[in-house]
Amino acid sequence: MDFLSDRARSLDPFPHYRRMRETSPVFHDEQSGSWHVFRYDDVQRVLSEHATFSSRMGGDDPSETGQLFAASLITADPPRHRQLRSLVNQAFTPKAVDALAPRISQLTDELLDGIASTGTADLIAGLAYPLPVIVIAELMGIPPADRDRFKQWSDVIVSQTRTGAENADHHATNVEMTGYFLDLIEQRRSRPGNDLISSLLSAEIDGQKLSVAELLGFCSLLLVAGNETTTNLIGNAVLCFAEVPGTIERLRAEQSLLPQAIEEVLRYRSPVQSMYRVTAADTTLGGVQVPAGVPLVAWIGSANRDERHFPRPDQFDIDRGPSRHLAFGQGIHFCLGAPLARLEAVIALQAVLSRLPGLTLTAGSQLERMDSTIVYGLTELPVSWQAG
Ligand code: HEM
């Protein structure tokens, strides 16, 4: 999908999406063989109709395919998907996640303590990046000393599209990370703790334990899904709030508006812009015949700007009300971490609003998007405020 890539990777891919919704809403890229879907109704169908649009990518053995997620629930279809999901559901229910709020607040405060008096900082490096990494690492029982290696691995992995070829960097990262998790799994097997990996090790489906490939799939999926996406939700939120005059002041005065403002960020600058499927049968999509067995990209970032569903789609409007955006997907694969991501975002942004008064984007700084067509977020977010 080379000809799409440059526009799809830019900080403003939205005019490109709009053109595609108008002219080629279901587009066959003959060069790569992939199909691309841009309108809300079609994206919704692709994400949720799992019998026609399968999530299975590659084989079952990660060492064979080089795909870390090959054996994880995000790439499983029913009935395996339901079984795998039931193992981790408990850890991510809104109730279980709410119990993490005090710890998330404490971590946020510690991170902001490090920058609040300076008056200027990169908010990605200072808060949005470390917070989700530490939260997910603690849930998984990963030692604090290994956190930085974690972030590096997840950065490399998100830049690799699931259908694209692996380069040497990706391969080295996959090998290193797989080795790390294999060691950690063995440690937990002999000395279980009160963490997610230990509980996955003891879990059984119909009397059968998870395979090592499945355990690895879970570890790498949670690591990547739990980090970069939430980092970008927090970063994209600050960008959206700072861009629209009056928004920061209003949210500071009325913090109860924050959850709905975060939903609008999820719609307007969706941290996950695209998801993959493979057609399991011949089908008709948006009036176009799509054959079985072809890869398909559902453009969530475009669906969330579809004028057929959202009036004034290119306006960031925190008063929009419930909008049924697709930022967390839809159907059986609906994001497992949505309650956690929303909670982390509320806590982090509340703290930013109250502890960094007069927050603005630092004048003259050049904003750049991370190198990915899947994930949408900034490499750096330079901001300034009135340090007390
Ligand atoms: C703003 C932050 C996040 C966004 C935008 C996001 C987005 C998504 C999307 C679009 C999907 C659907 C994938 C598909 O249909 O194929 C998904 C699935 C998933 N997400 Fe998230 N995610 C976020 C945060 C998290 C967090 C914090 C975690 C875990 C700690 C997480 C774990 C997962 C998992 C495990 C799945 C697969 C669920 C399944 O296949 O049943 N996500 N996410």
Boltz pocket constraint, residues with backbone or C-beta under 6 A from the ligand:
constraints:
  - pocket:
      binder: B
      contacts: [[A, 47], [A, 55], [A, 73], [A, 74], [A, 75], [A, 85], [A, 136], [A, 221], [A, 222], [A, 225], [A, 226], [A, 227], [A, 229], [A, 230], [A, 233], [A, 270], [A, 271], [A, 272], [A, 275], [A, 276], [A, 326], [A, 327], [A, 328], [A, 329], [A, 330], [A, 332], [A, 333], [A, 334], [A, 335], [A, 336], [A, 337], [A, 338], [A, 340], [A, 341]]
      max_distance: 6.0
